Amino acid sequence: MDFQSYLEAHRARFREELFSLIRIPSISSDSAHKADMTACAERWRELLLAAGVDRAEVLPTSTSPVVFAEKILDASYPTVLVYGHYDVMPVEPLELWKTSPFEPVIENDILYARGADDDKGQSFLQLKAFEYALKERLLRCNVKFIIEGGEEIGSPGVAEFCRENKELLRADIMLVSDTSMVGAEMPSITTGLRGLAYWQIEVTGPNHDLHSGIFGGAVANPVNVLCKLIAGMTDADGHITLPGFYDDVENVSPQERAMLAAVPYDEEKYKANIGVQALCGEKGYTTLERTAIRPTFDVCGIWGGYTGEGAKTVLPSKAFAKISCRLVPHQNHEKIAQMMIDHLRRIAPAGVQIEITSMHGGESYVCPIDLPAYKAAEKGYEEAFGKRPLAVRRGGSIPIIAVFEKELGIKSILMGFGLESDATHSPNENMPLDIMRKGIKAIIGFYKHFGK
């Protein structure tokens, strides 16, 4: 049966299976959802078994469980290890959602829900492509799955799981759908990801909140201090001022910068899509370069003092911020994390105490484009989208990908199908059903061409 006929015959089942995953609020960063994490892992196990794997298990890690499954057709065949994650980002601010985050809704052929793209939707594409390829006898490879529950918080426990289960996870290549494309009409394969370092900062001044009229001007204000520390981390040219930060930054070749420059890009449309009047960033680099091959410093959240309705003249006791840096090849996230901690402690004024906690991080990743598996993916995209995909580095981070390379010795092919308009990590996350159908078809194409 051709894929379109198969899709039509099973459309209602596909939809309900995906909805059953999305309805589980598997938010890994919130301990209140611990039971939901297990429930989502169990649901993945059921769906993998229904799709035709030989075995599927929910296995413990030091945090959330992972789901492992495999279909071994022939010991002489190469093995593909499919990776995905079932955890999702928090949904706040709820008031900005047009629909209930965990009740999937389809409007104008677009699926809206938390996890519609990242990563329940994209992982589901892998599941359905495998199901079809198996039933239609297209597979010339063995297939294993590892679906984890902590990618959004740095995949804690997964590196240890890999070290302890190397034989179980042994494979020739990893296949991942958790990245994006240049556009719906411009398919692309992600060939590089940035690394990540992430901290929480706590600044403490007086031992309790003070009256700002009586004490203001005499006591260091933790919110003021924190803002000054953060503001000093970048200069007027968008350059990060942390001493030694750029020591290991890769100097990308002129050839690769030329490849990035060839990617279709409309700056006015880019600004309009995100509702800004102007762009900013590191001087000397284009927008595409800033978001793909250069490191960054960003405040992800900041709070302290009185934030309720009306006015309260208070000099707060504490101030907090969450900070992230996207890193590029050769920057070690642990080294950068310690550099940041040492630097902020060194420059903090005497009137406050500062505590910096390194929360999580990961290394960058680059994929060679001459691998047979990459060529198979390239053909899959071409068959599904009608044009050869671009090879593009992207700005996001999937820290566990570098861990898989280190611990299992395998490269990853990043067959992602997300779009800029999908609003991943934001209210009204979505994914067009047309892209999902093409995504399944592209992965089926990969299986058709890999392992021959």
Contacts in CASP RR format, 6 or more apart in sequence:
PFRMAT RR
TARGET T0000
AUTHOR 0000-0000-0000
METHOD contacts of the structure
MODEL  1
MDFQSYLEAHRARFREELFSLIRIPSISSDSAHKADMTACAERWRELLLA
AGVDRAEVLPTSTSPVVFAEKILDASYPTVLVYGHYDVMPVEPLELWKTS
PFEPVIENDILYARGADDDKGQSFLQLKAFEYALKERLLRCNVKFIIEGG
EEIGSPGVAEFCRENKELLRADIMLVSDTSMVGAEMPSITTGLRGLAYWQ
IEVTGPNHDLHSGIFGGAVANPVNVLCKLIAGMTDADGHITLPGFYDDVE
NVSPQERAMLAAVPYDEEKYKANIGVQALCGEKGYTTLERTAIRPTFDVC
GIWGGYTGEGAKTVLPSKAFAKISCRLVPHQNHEKIAQMMIDHLRRIAPA
GVQIEITSMHGGESYVCPIDLPAYKAAEKGYEEAFGKRPLAVRRGGSIPI
IAVFEKELGIKSILMGFGLESDATHSPNENMPLDIMRKGIKAIIGFYKHF
GK
1 9 0 8 1.000
1 136 0 8 1.000
3 132 0 8 1.000
3 440 0 8 1.000
3 441 0 8 1.000
3 444 0 8 1.000
6 132 0 8 1.000
6 135 0 8 1.000
6 136 0 8 1.000
7 14 0 8 1.000
7 437 0 8 1.000
7 440 0 8 1.000
14 128 0 8 1.000
17 47 0 8 1.000
17 50 0 8 1.000
17 124 0 8 1.000
18 104 0 8 1.000
18 111 0 8 1.000
18 120 0 8 1.000
18 121 0 8 1.000
18 124 0 8 1.000
19 104 0 8 1.000
20 43 0 8 1.000
21 40 0 8 1.000
21 43 0 8 1.000
21 44 0 8 1.000
21 47 0 8 1.000
21 86 0 8 1.000
21 120 0 8 1.000
21 121 0 8 1.000
21 124 0 8 1.000
22 102 0 8 1.000
22 104 0 8 1.000
22 113 0 8 1.000
22 114 0 8 1.000
22 115 0 8 1.000
22 116 0 8 1.000
22 120 0 8 1.000
22 121 0 8 1.000
23 102 0 8 1.000
23 103 0 8 1.000
23 104 0 8 1.000
24 36 0 8 1.000
24 39 0 8 1.000
24 40 0 8 1.000
24 43 0 8 1.000
24 102 0 8 1.000
25 33 0 8 1.000
25 36 0 8 1.000
25 88 0 8 1.000
25 101 0 8 1.000
25 102 0 8 1.000
25 114 0 8 1.000
26 33 0 8 1.000
26 36 0 8 1.000
26 37 0 8 1.000
26 39 0 8 1.000
26 40 0 8 1.000
26 86 0 8 1.000
26 87 0 8 1.000
26 88 0 8 1.000
26 149 0 8 1.000
27 33 0 8 1.000
27 36 0 8 1.000
27 87 0 8 1.000
27 88 0 8 1.000
27 89 0 8 1.000
27 90 0 8 1.000
27 91 0 8 1.000
28 37 0 8 1.000
28 63 0 8 1.000
28 64 0 8 1.000
28 87 0 8 1.000
28 88 0 8 1.000
28 149 0 8 1.000
28 150 0 8 1.000
28 151 0 8 1.000
28 152 0 8 1.000
28 153 0 8 1.000
29 89 0 8 1.000
29 90 0 8 1.000
29 152 0 8 1.000
29 153 0 8 1.000
30 90 0 8 1.000
34 64 0 8 1.000
37 64 0 8 1.000
37 65 0 8 1.000
37 86 0 8 1.000
37 87 0 8 1.000
37 149 0 8 1.000
38 58 0 8 1.000
38 64 0 8 1.000
38 65 0 8 1.000
40 86 0 8 1.000
40 87 0 8 1.000
40 149 0 8 1.000
41 58 0 8 1.000
41 64 0 8 1.000
41 65 0 8 1.000
41 66 0 8 1.000
41 67 0 8 1.000
41 86 0 8 1.000
41 147 0 8 1.000
41 149 0 8 1.000
42 58 0 8 1.000
44 56 0 8 1.000
44 67 0 8 1.000
44 86 0 8 1.000
44 147 0 8 1.000
45 56 0 8 1.000
45 57 0 8 1.000
45 58 0 8 1.000
45 67 0 8 1.000
45 69 0 8 1.000
46 56 0 8 1.000
47 127 0 8 1.000
48 56 0 8 1.000
48 67 0 8 1.000
48 69 0 8 1.000
48 127 0 8 1.000
48 145 0 8 1.000
49 56 0 8 1.000
49 69 0 8 1.000
51 127 0 8 1.000
51 128 0 8 1.000
51 130 0 8 1.000
51 131 0 8 1.000
51 134 0 8 1.000
52 71 0 8 1.000
52 131 0 8 1.000
52 134 0 8 1.000
53 69 0 8 1.000
53 70 0 8 1.000
53 71 0 8 1.000
53 143 0 8 1.000
53 145 0 8 1.000
54 70 0 8 1.000
54 71 0 8 1.000
54 72 0 8 1.000
55 69 0 8 1.000
55 70 0 8 1.000
56 67 0 8 1.000
56 68 0 8 1.000
56 69 0 8 1.000
56 145 0 8 1.000
57 67 0 8 1.000
57 68 0 8 1.000
57 69 0 8 1.000
58 65 0 8 1.000
58 66 0 8 1.000
58 67 0 8 1.000
59 65 0 8 1.000
59 66 0 8 1.000
59 67 0 8 1.000
59 68 0 8 1.000
59 161 0 8 1.000
59 165 0 8 1.000
61 148 0 8 1.000
61 156 0 8 1.000
61 157 0 8 1.000
61 158 0 8 1.000
61 160 0 8 1.000
61 161 0 8 1.000
62 156 0 8 1.000
62 157 0 8 1.000
62 160 0 8 1.000
63 149 0 8 1.000
63 150 0 8 1.000
63 156 0 8 1.000
63 157 0 8 1.000
64 87 0 8 1.000
64 148 0 8 1.000
64 149 0 8 1.000
64 150 0 8 1.000
65 149 0 8 1.000
66 146 0 8 1.000
66 147 0 8 1.000
66 148 0 8 1.000
66 149 0 8 1.000
66 158 0 8 1.000
66 161 0 8 1.000
67 86 0 8 1.000
67 145 0 8 1.000
67 146 0 8 1.000
67 147 0 8 1.000
67 148 0 8 1.000
68 144 0 8 1.000
68 145 0 8 1.000
68 146 0 8 1.000
68 165 0 8 1.000
68 168 0 8 1.000
68 169 0 8 1.000
69 144 0 8 1.000
69 145 0 8 1.000
70 142 0 8 1.000
70 143 0 8 1.000
70 144 0 8 1.000
70 145 0 8 1.000
71 130 0 8 1.000
71 134 0 8 1.000
71 139 0 8 1.000
71 142 0 8 1.000
71 143 0 8 1.000
71 144 0 8 1.000
72 142 0 8 1.000
73 139 0 8 1.000
73 141 0 8 1.000
73 142 0 8 1.000
74 142 0 8 1.000
77 140 0 8 1.000
77 141 0 8 1.000
77 142 0 8 1.000
77 451 0 8 1.000
78 141 0 8 1.000
78 142 0 8 1.000
78 172 0 8 1.000
78 173 0 8 1.000
78 450 0 8 1.000
78 451 0 8 1.000
79 141 0 8 1.000
79 142 0 8 1.000
79 143 0 8 1.000
79 144 0 8 1.000
79 170 0 8 1.000
79 171 0 8 1.000
79 172 0 8 1.000
79 173 0 8 1.000
80 141 0 8 1.000
80 142 0 8 1.000
80 143 0 8 1.000
80 144 0 8 1.000
80 171 0 8 1.000
80 172 0 8 1.000
80 173 0 8 1.000
80 174 0 8 1.000
80 175 0 8 1.000
80 373 0 8 1.000
80 450 0 8 1.000
81 144 0 8 1.000
81 145 0 8 1.000
81 146 0 8 1.000
81 169 0 8 1.000
81 171 0 8 1.000
81 173 0 8 1.000
81 174 0 8 1.000
81 175 0 8 1.000
81 404 0 8 1.000
81 408 0 8 1.000
81 410 0 8 1.000
82 126 0 8 1.000
82 130 0 8 1.000
82 143 0 8 1.000
82 144 0 8 1.000
82 145 0 8 1.000
82 146 0 8 1.000
82 174 0 8 1.000
82 175 0 8 1.000
82 176 0 8 1.000
83 145 0 8 1.000
83 146 0 8 1.000
83 147 0 8 1.000
83 148 0 8 1.000
83 174 0 8 1.000
83 175 0 8 1.000
83 176 0 8 1.000
83 178 0 8 1.000
83 400 0 8 1.000
83 401 0 8 1.000
83 404 0 8 1.000
83 412 0 8 1.000
84 119 0 8 1.000
84 122 0 8 1.000
84 123 0 8 1.000
84 126 0 8 1.000
84 145 0 8 1.000
84 146 0 8 1.000
84 147 0 8 1.000
84 148 0 8 1.000
84 151 0 8 1.000
84 176 0 8 1.000
84 177 0 8 1.000
84 178 0 8 1.000
85 119 0 8 1.000
85 123 0 8 1.000
85 147 0 8 1.000
85 148 0 8 1.000
85 149 0 8 1.000
85 150 0 8 1.000
85 151 0 8 1.000
85 152 0 8 1.000
85 155 0 8 1.000
85 178 0 8 1.000
86 119 0 8 1.000
86 120 0 8 1.000
86 123 0 8 1.000
86 147 0 8 1.000
86 148 0 8 1.000
86 149 0 8 1.000
87 148 0 8 1.000
87 149 0 8 1.000
87 150 0 8 1.000
87 151 0 8 1.000
87 152 0 8 1.000
87 153 0 8 1.000
88 114 0 8 1.000
88 115 0 8 1.000
88 118 0 8 1.000
88 119 0 8 1.000
88 120 0 8 1.000
88 152 0 8 1.000
89 114 0 8 1.000
89 118 0 8 1.000
89 152 0 8 1.000
89 424 0 8 1.000
89 425 0 8 1.000
91 97 0 8 1.000
91 101 0 8 1.000
91 102 0 8 1.000
91 114 0 8 1.000
91 427 0 8 1.000
93 427 0 8 1.000
94 101 0 8 1.000
94 427 0 8 1.000
96 427 0 8 1.000
96 428 0 8 1.000
97 427 0 8 1.000
97 428 0 8 1.000
98 112 0 8 1.000
98 427 0 8 1.000
98 428 0 8 1.000
99 105 0 8 1.000
99 112 0 8 1.000
99 113 0 8 1.000
99 428 0 8 1.000
101 113 0 8 1.000
101 114 0 8 1.000
101 427 0 8 1.000
101 429 0 8 1.000
102 113 0 8 1.000
102 114 0 8 1.000
103 113 0 8 1.000
104 111 0 8 1.000
104 112 0 8 1.000
104 113 0 8 1.000
104 116 0 8 1.000
105 111 0 8 1.000
105 112 0 8 1.000
105 113 0 8 1.000
106 112 0 8 1.000
106 433 0 8 1.000
109 432 0 8 1.000
109 433 0 8 1.000
109 434 0 8 1.000
110 430 0 8 1.000
110 431 0 8 1.000
110 432 0 8 1.000
110 433 0 8 1.000
111 121 0 8 1.000
111 430 0 8 1.000
111 431 0 8 1.000
111 432 0 8 1.000
111 433 0 8 1.000
111 436 0 8 1.000
112 428 0 8 1.000
112 429 0 8 1.000
112 430 0 8 1.000
113 429 0 8 1.000
113 430 0 8 1.000
114 429 0 8 1.000
115 121 0 8 1.000
115 424 0 8 1.000
115 429 0 8 1.000
116 422 0 8 1.000
116 429 0 8 1.000
116 430 0 8 1.000
116 431 0 8 1.000
117 418 0 8 1.000
117 419 0 8 1.000
117 422 0 8 1.000
117 424 0 8 1.000
117 429 0 8 1.000
117 430 0 8 1.000
117 431 0 8 1.000
118 178 0 8 1.000
118 422 0 8 1.000
118 424 0 8 1.000
118 425 0 8 1.000
118 429 0 8 1.000
119 151 0 8 1.000
119 177 0 8 1.000
119 178 0 8 1.000
121 431 0 8 1.000
121 436 0 8 1.000
122 177 0 8 1.000
122 178 0 8 1.000
122 416 0 8 1.000
122 417 0 8 1.000
122 418 0 8 1.000
122 431 0 8 1.000
123 147 0 8 1.000
123 177 0 8 1.000
123 178 0 8 1.000
124 436 0 8 1.000
125 177 0 8 1.000
125 417 0 8 1.000
125 436 0 8 1.000
125 439 0 8 1.000
125 440 0 8 1.000
125 443 0 8 1.000
126 145 0 8 1.000
126 175 0 8 1.000
126 177 0 8 1.000
126 443 0 8 1.000
128 440 0 8 1.000
129 439 0 8 1.000
129 440 0 8 1.000
129 441 0 8 1.000
129 443 0 8 1.000
129 444 0 8 1.000
129 446 0 8 1.000
129 447 0 8 1.000
130 143 0 8 1.000
130 443 0 8 1.000
130 447 0 8 1.000
132 138 0 8 1.000
132 440 0 8 1.000
132 444 0 8 1.000
133 139 0 8 1.000
133 444 0 8 1.000
133 447 0 8 1.000
133 448 0 8 1.000
138 444 0 8 1.000
138 445 0 8 1.000
138 447 0 8 1.000
138 448 0 8 1.000
139 447 0 8 1.000
140 447 0 8 1.000
140 450 0 8 1.000
140 451 0 8 1.000
140 452 0 8 1.000
141 447 0 8 1.000
141 450 0 8 1.000
141 451 0 8 1.000
144 169 0 8 1.000
144 171 0 8 1.000
146 169 0 8 1.000
148 155 0 8 1.000
148 158 0 8 1.000
148 400 0 8 1.000
149 155 0 8 1.000
150 156 0 8 1.000
150 158 0 8 1.000
151 178 0 8 1.000
151 398 0 8 1.000
151 400 0 8 1.000
153 360 0 8 1.000
154 196 0 8 1.000
154 360 0 8 1.000
154 361 0 8 1.000
154 362 0 8 1.000
154 399 0 8 1.000
154 400 0 8 1.000
155 399 0 8 1.000
155 400 0 8 1.000
155 403 0 8 1.000
156 360 0 8 1.000
158 400 0 8 1.000
158 403 0 8 1.000
159 400 0 8 1.000
159 403 0 8 1.000
159 407 0 8 1.000
162 169 0 8 1.000
162 403 0 8 1.000
162 404 0 8 1.000
162 407 0 8 1.000
162 408 0 8 1.000
163 407 0 8 1.000
166 407 0 8 1.000
166 408 0 8 1.000
169 408 0 8 1.000
170 408 0 8 1.000
171 408 0 8 1.000
171 410 0 8 1.000
172 373 0 8 1.000
172 410 0 8 1.000
173 371 0 8 1.000
173 373 0 8 1.000
173 410 0 8 1.000
173 411 0 8 1.000
173 412 0 8 1.000
173 413 0 8 1.000
173 450 0 8 1.000
174 401 0 8 1.000
174 404 0 8 1.000
174 408 0 8 1.000
174 410 0 8 1.000
174 411 0 8 1.000
174 412 0 8 1.000
174 413 0 8 1.000
175 373 0 8 1.000
175 377 0 8 1.000
175 412 0 8 1.000
175 413 0 8 1.000
175 415 0 8 1.000
175 443 0 8 1.000
175 446 0 8 1.000
176 398 0 8 1.000
176 401 0 8 1.000
176 412 0 8 1.000
176 413 0 8 1.000
176 414 0 8 1.000
176 415 0 8 1.000
176 416 0 8 1.000
177 414 0 8 1.000
177 415 0 8 1.000
177 416 0 8 1.000
177 417 0 8 1.000
177 439 0 8 1.000
177 443 0 8 1.000
178 398 0 8 1.000
178 414 0 8 1.000
178 416 0 8 1.000
179 190 0 8 1.000
179 193 0 8 1.000
179 394 0 8 1.000
179 396 0 8 1.000
179 398 0 8 1.000
179 414 0 8 1.000
179 415 0 8 1.000
179 416 0 8 1.000
179 418 0 8 1.000
180 190 0 8 1.000
180 394 0 8 1.000
180 416 0 8 1.000
180 417 0 8 1.000
180 418 0 8 1.000
180 419 0 8 1.000
180 420 0 8 1.000
180 422 0 8 1.000
181 187 0 8 1.000
181 188 0 8 1.000
181 389 0 8 1.000
181 416 0 8 1.000
181 417 0 8 1.000
181 418 0 8 1.000
181 419 0 8 1.000
182 188 0 8 1.000
182 263 0 8 1.000
182 264 0 8 1.000
182 390 0 8 1.000
182 392 0 8 1.000
183 419 0 8 1.000
183 420 0 8 1.000
184 419 0 8 1.000
184 432 0 8 1.000
184 434 0 8 1.000
184 435 0 8 1.000
186 263 0 8 1.000
186 264 0 8 1.000
186 387 0 8 1.000
186 390 0 8 1.000
187 381 0 8 1.000
187 384 0 8 1.000
187 385 0 8 1.000
187 387 0 8 1.000
187 389 0 8 1.000
187 390 0 8 1.000
187 442 0 8 1.000
188 263 0 8 1.000
188 389 0 8 1.000
188 390 0 8 1.000
188 391 0 8 1.000
188 392 0 8 1.000
189 374 0 8 1.000
189 377 0 8 1.000
189 378 0 8 1.000
189 381 0 8 1.000
189 389 0 8 1.000
189 390 0 8 1.000
189 391 0 8 1.000
189 392 0 8 1.000
189 413 0 8 1.000
189 414 0 8 1.000
189 415 0 8 1.000
189 416 0 8 1.000
190 367 0 8 1.000
190 392 0 8 1.000
190 393 0 8 1.000
190 394 0 8 1.000
190 414 0 8 1.000
190 416 0 8 1.000
191 366 0 8 1.000
191 367 0 8 1.000
191 369 0 8 1.000
191 391 0 8 1.000
191 392 0 8 1.000
191 393 0 8 1.000
191 414 0 8 1.000
192 292 0 8 1.000
192 364 0 8 1.000
192 365 0 8 1.000
192 366 0 8 1.000
192 367 0 8 1.000
192 393 0 8 1.000
192 394 0 8 1.000
192 414 0 8 1.000
193 364 0 8 1.000
193 365 0 8 1.000
193 393 0 8 1.000
193 394 0 8 1.000
193 395 0 8 1.000
193 396 0 8 1.000
193 397 0 8 1.000
193 398 0 8 1.000
193 401 0 8 1.000
193 414 0 8 1.000
194 292 0 8 1.000
194 295 0 8 1.000
194 326 0 8 1.000
194 327 0 8 1.000
194 328 0 8 1.000
194 364 0 8 1.000
194 394 0 8 1.000
194 395 0 8 1.000
194 396 0 8 1.000
194 397 0 8 1.000
195 326 0 8 1.000
195 327 0 8 1.000
195 328 0 8 1.000
195 331 0 8 1.000
195 333 0 8 1.000
195 361 0 8 1.000
195 362 0 8 1.000
195 363 0 8 1.000
195 364 0 8 1.000
195 365 0 8 1.000
195 396 0 8 1.000
195 397 0 8 1.000
195 399 0 8 1.000
195 402 0 8 1.000
196 324 0 8 1.000
196 325 0 8 1.000
196 326 0 8 1.000
196 327 0 8 1.000
196 333 0 8 1.000
196 360 0 8 1.000
196 361 0 8 1.000
196 362 0 8 1.000
196 397 0 8 1.000
196 399 0 8 1.000
197 324 0 8 1.000
197 325 0 8 1.000
197 327 0 8 1.000
197 333 0 8 1.000
197 336 0 8 1.000
197 337 0 8 1.000
197 340 0 8 1.000
197 358 0 8 1.000
197 361 0 8 1.000
197 362 0 8 1.000
198 300 0 8 1.000
198 322 0 8 1.000
198 323 0 8 1.000
198 324 0 8 1.000
198 325 0 8 1.000
198 358 0 8 1.000
198 359 0 8 1.000
198 360 0 8 1.000
198 361 0 8 1.000
199 322 0 8 1.000
199 323 0 8 1.000
199 324 0 8 1.000
199 337 0 8 1.000
199 340 0 8 1.000
199 341 0 8 1.000
199 356 0 8 1.000
199 357 0 8 1.000
199 358 0 8 1.000
199 359 0 8 1.000
200 320 0 8 1.000
200 321 0 8 1.000
200 322 0 8 1.000
200 323 0 8 1.000
200 356 0 8 1.000
200 357 0 8 1.000
200 359 0 8 1.000
201 226 0 8 1.000
201 229 0 8 1.000
201 320 0 8 1.000
201 321 0 8 1.000
201 322 0 8 1.000
201 323 0 8 1.000
201 344 0 8 1.000
201 354 0 8 1.000
201 355 0 8 1.000
201 356 0 8 1.000
201 357 0 8 1.000
202 318 0 8 1.000
202 319 0 8 1.000
202 320 0 8 1.000
202 354 0 8 1.000
202 355 0 8 1.000
202 356 0 8 1.000
202 357 0 8 1.000
203 222 0 8 1.000
203 223 0 8 1.000
203 225 0 8 1.000
203 226 0 8 1.000
203 229 0 8 1.000
203 318 0 8 1.000
203 319 0 8 1.000
203 320 0 8 1.000
203 348 0 8 1.000
203 352 0 8 1.000
203 353 0 8 1.000
203 354 0 8 1.000
204 222 0 8 1.000
204 317 0 8 1.000
204 318 0 8 1.000
204 352 0 8 1.000
204 353 0 8 1.000
204 354 0 8 1.000
204 355 0 8 1.000
205 219 0 8 1.000
205 220 0 8 1.000
205 222 0 8 1.000
205 317 0 8 1.000
205 318 0 8 1.000
205 351 0 8 1.000
205 352 0 8 1.000
205 353 0 8 1.000
206 215 0 8 1.000
206 219 0 8 1.000
206 315 0 8 1.000
206 317 0 8 1.000
207 317 0 8 1.000
208 317 0 8 1.000
209 305 0 8 1.000
209 314 0 8 1.000
209 315 0 8 1.000
209 316 0 8 1.000
209 317 0 8 1.000
210 216 0 8 1.000
210 219 0 8 1.000
210 314 0 8 1.000
210 315 0 8 1.000
210 317 0 8 1.000
211 313 0 8 1.000
211 314 0 8 1.000
211 315 0 8 1.000
212 313 0 8 1.000
212 314 0 8 1.000
212 315 0 8 1.000
213 313 0 8 1.000
213 315 0 8 1.000
215 315 0 8 1.000
216 315 0 8 1.000
219 315 0 8 1.000
219 351 0 8 1.000
220 349 0 8 1.000
220 351 0 8 1.000
220 352 0 8 1.000
221 315 0 8 1.000
221 316 0 8 1.000
222 304 0 8 1.000
222 316 0 8 1.000
222 317 0 8 1.000
222 318 0 8 1.000
222 319 0 8 1.000
222 352 0 8 1.000
223 304 0 8 1.000
223 305 0 8 1.000
223 316 0 8 1.000
223 319 0 8 1.000
225 319 0 8 1.000
225 348 0 8 1.000
225 349 0 8 1.000
225 351 0 8 1.000
225 352 0 8 1.000
226 302 0 8 1.000
226 319 0 8 1.000
226 320 0 8 1.000
226 321 0 8 1.000
227 302 0 8 1.000
229 344 0 8 1.000
229 347 0 8 1.000
229 348 0 8 1.000
230 299 0 8 1.000
230 302 0 8 1.000
230 321 0 8 1.000
230 323 0 8 1.000
232 241 0 8 1.000
233 240 0 8 1.000
233 241 0 8 1.000
233 242 0 8 1.000
233 297 0 8 1.000
234 240 0 8 1.000
234 241 0 8 1.000
234 297 0 8 1.000
235 241 0 8 1.000
237 282 0 8 1.000
237 283 0 8 1.000
238 280 0 8 1.000
238 281 0 8 1.000
238 282 0 8 1.000
238 283 0 8 1.000
239 282 0 8 1.000
239 283 0 8 1.000
240 246 0 8 1.000
240 295 0 8 1.000
240 296 0 8 1.000
240 297 0 8 1.000
240 325 0 8 1.000
242 297 0 8 1.000
242 336 0 8 1.000
242 339 0 8 1.000
242 340 0 8 1.000
242 343 0 8 1.000
243 339 0 8 1.000
243 343 0 8 1.000
244 339 0 8 1.000
245 295 0 8 1.000
245 336 0 8 1.000
245 339 0 8 1.000
246 295 0 8 1.000
248 330 0 8 1.000
248 331 0 8 1.000
248 332 0 8 1.000
248 335 0 8 1.000
249 294 0 8 1.000
249 295 0 8 1.000
249 328 0 8 1.000
249 330 0 8 1.000
249 331 0 8 1.000
250 293 0 8 1.000
250 328 0 8 1.000
250 329 0 8 1.000
250 330 0 8 1.000
252 289 0 8 1.000
252 293 0 8 1.000
256 293 0 8 1.000
256 393 0 8 1.000
257 289 0 8 1.000
257 293 0 8 1.000
259 391 0 8 1.000
259 392 0 8 1.000
260 286 0 8 1.000
260 288 0 8 1.000
260 289 0 8 1.000
260 292 0 8 1.000
260 293 0 8 1.000
260 392 0 8 1.000
260 393 0 8 1.000
261 286 0 8 1.000
261 288 0 8 1.000
262 390 0 8 1.000
263 288 0 8 1.000
263 390 0 8 1.000
263 392 0 8 1.000
265 287 0 8 1.000
265 288 0 8 1.000
267 279 0 8 1.000
267 287 0 8 1.000
270 279 0 8 1.000
270 287 0 8 1.000
271 277 0 8 1.000
271 278 0 8 1.000
271 279 0 8 1.000
273 420 0 8 1.000
273 421 0 8 1.000
279 287 0 8 1.000
281 290 0 8 1.000
282 290 0 8 1.000
282 294 0 8 1.000
285 293 0 8 1.000
285 294 0 8 1.000
290 296 0 8 1.000
291 394 0 8 1.000
291 395 0 8 1.000
292 392 0 8 1.000
292 393 0 8 1.000
292 394 0 8 1.000
292 395 0 8 1.000
293 328 0 8 1.000
293 393 0 8 1.000
294 328 0 8 1.000
295 325 0 8 1.000
295 326 0 8 1.000
295 327 0 8 1.000
295 328 0 8 1.000
295 331 0 8 1.000
296 324 0 8 1.000
296 325 0 8 1.000
296 326 0 8 1.000
297 323 0 8 1.000
297 324 0 8 1.000
297 325 0 8 1.000
298 323 0 8 1.000
298 324 0 8 1.000
298 325 0 8 1.000
298 326 0 8 1.000
299 321 0 8 1.000
299 322 0 8 1.000
299 323 0 8 1.000
300 322 0 8 1.000
300 323 0 8 1.000
300 324 0 8 1.000
301 321 0 8 1.000
301 322 0 8 1.000
302 319 0 8 1.000
302 320 0 8 1.000
302 321 0 8 1.000
302 322 0 8 1.000
303 319 0 8 1.000
303 320 0 8 1.000
303 321 0 8 1.000
304 316 0 8 1.000
304 318 0 8 1.000
304 319 0 8 1.000
304 320 0 8 1.000
305 314 0 8 1.000
305 316 0 8 1.000
305 318 0 8 1.000
305 319 0 8 1.000
306 312 0 8 1.000
306 314 0 8 1.000
306 316 0 8 1.000
322 359 0 8 1.000
323 340 0 8 1.000
325 336 0 8 1.000
325 340 0 8 1.000
326 395 0 8 1.000
326 396 0 8 1.000
326 397 0 8 1.000
327 333 0 8 1.000
327 336 0 8 1.000
327 362 0 8 1.000
327 363 0 8 1.000
327 364 0 8 1.000
328 364 0 8 1.000
329 364 0 8 1.000
329 366 0 8 1.000
330 364 0 8 1.000
331 364 0 8 1.000
332 363 0 8 1.000
333 361 0 8 1.000
333 362 0 8 1.000
333 363 0 8 1.000
333 399 0 8 1.000
337 358 0 8 1.000
337 361 0 8 1.000
338 358 0 8 1.000
340 356 0 8 1.000
340 358 0 8 1.000
341 356 0 8 1.000
341 358 0 8 1.000
344 354 0 8 1.000
344 356 0 8 1.000
345 354 0 8 1.000
345 356 0 8 1.000
348 354 0 8 1.000
360 399 0 8 1.000
361 397 0 8 1.000
361 399 0 8 1.000
362 397 0 8 1.000
362 399 0 8 1.000
362 402 0 8 1.000
362 403 0 8 1.000
363 399 0 8 1.000
363 402 0 8 1.000
363 403 0 8 1.000
363 406 0 8 1.000
364 397 0 8 1.000
364 402 0 8 1.000
365 398 0 8 1.000
365 401 0 8 1.000
365 402 0 8 1.000
365 405 0 8 1.000
365 412 0 8 1.000
366 393 0 8 1.000
367 374 0 8 1.000
367 411 0 8 1.000
367 412 0 8 1.000
367 413 0 8 1.000
367 414 0 8 1.000
368 374 0 8 1.000
368 411 0 8 1.000
369 391 0 8 1.000
371 411 0 8 1.000
371 413 0 8 1.000
372 450 0 8 1.000
372 451 0 8 1.000
373 411 0 8 1.000
373 413 0 8 1.000
373 446 0 8 1.000
373 450 0 8 1.000
374 413 0 8 1.000
375 449 0 8 1.000
376 445 0 8 1.000
376 446 0 8 1.000
376 448 0 8 1.000
376 449 0 8 1.000
376 450 0 8 1.000
376 451 0 8 1.000
377 389 0 8 1.000
377 413 0 8 1.000
377 415 0 8 1.000
377 442 0 8 1.000
377 446 0 8 1.000
378 388 0 8 1.000
378 389 0 8 1.000
379 445 0 8 1.000
379 446 0 8 1.000
379 448 0 8 1.000
379 449 0 8 1.000
380 441 0 8 1.000
380 442 0 8 1.000
380 443 0 8 1.000
380 444 0 8 1.000
380 445 0 8 1.000
380 446 0 8 1.000
380 448 0 8 1.000
380 449 0 8 1.000
381 388 0 8 1.000
381 389 0 8 1.000
381 415 0 8 1.000
381 442 0 8 1.000
382 388 0 8 1.000
382 389 0 8 1.000
383 441 0 8 1.000
383 442 0 8 1.000
383 445 0 8 1.000
384 438 0 8 1.000
384 439 0 8 1.000
384 441 0 8 1.000
384 442 0 8 1.000
384 445 0 8 1.000
385 438 0 8 1.000
385 442 0 8 1.000
401 412 0 8 1.000
401 414 0 8 1.000
404 410 0 8 1.000
404 412 0 8 1.000
405 411 0 8 1.000
405 412 0 8 1.000
413 446 0 8 1.000
415 439 0 8 1.000
415 442 0 8 1.000
415 443 0 8 1.000
415 446 0 8 1.000
417 431 0 8 1.000
417 435 0 8 1.000
417 436 0 8 1.000
417 438 0 8 1.000
417 439 0 8 1.000
417 442 0 8 1.000
418 424 0 8 1.000
418 431 0 8 1.000
418 435 0 8 1.000
419 431 0 8 1.000
419 432 0 8 1.000
419 435 0 8 1.000
421 430 0 8 1.000
422 429 0 8 1.000
422 430 0 8 1.000
422 431 0 8 1.000
423 429 0 8 1.000
423 430 0 8 1.000
END
